[in-house]
Amino acid sequence: MSKNQRMKETDPDLAGALPALKRAAASALRLSIQTKTPFIVFDGKIVDLLDGEPDPEALLREFERRAAED
């Protein structure tokens, strides 16, 4: 059972939260690529995901693929 399925069973208000967050992340990454600005994430430390990324479009495709999974 996926995280999203468990959330649907326990709290229907949160059921769409994870897919929405993934779509928002993909949208923010797309904007970052278009405007050539850093894409900063915080995962225990601050990281610019685009810094040194040879193919930002491939990273965007991966984000969009993951967002579409849920």
N, C-alpha and C positions, 0 to 999 in steps of 0.2 A: 504494500500500500504506500502510495507516494505521500509526501508532506501535504500536498494540496488536497488529496482525498481525506486525510485525517482531519485537516482543518474544516472541510465541508461537514464532516460528521460531528465535530465538536462545536463549531461556531460558524453558521452560514454567513454571517457578516464578514468574516475573514476569508471566506472561500476564494474570492477573487483577488485577494491582496497580493499574493506571491506573483501570479502572472502579470498583474498591473505594475508591480515594482520592476519586473524584468523588462516589460515594454518601456517603462520610463527610463531605465538604464540604457537600453538600446537607442532610444530617442536622444538622450543626453550625449551619448557617444557620437551619434550621427552629427549633431550640432557642433560638437568639439572638432570633428574632422573637417566639416564644412568651413568653420571659422578659423581653423588652424590654431586652436587654443588648447592648453593642457587639459587632460581628462584625469582629474584627481579622484582617487578613491582612498578610503581609510580602512585598512584591514590590519589592525595592530600597528601600522605605520602609514604615513602618507606616501602614496605612490602615484606617479603620472604614468598611466597605462600606455600613452602614446609616445613617451620618451624612448627614442631608439627603435620604435616599431617600424620595421621595413615595409609592412603592408597593412596600414590602418584599416583599409576596406575589408581585409580578411578578418580582422578582429571584429569589425562591425557585423559581418555575416555570421560569425560565431555567436555574438550576442543575440542577434535576431533569431538564429536557429534555436538557441536555448529558450528565448522568450516564447517561441511558437510551440514548444513542447508541452506547455501547461494549458 
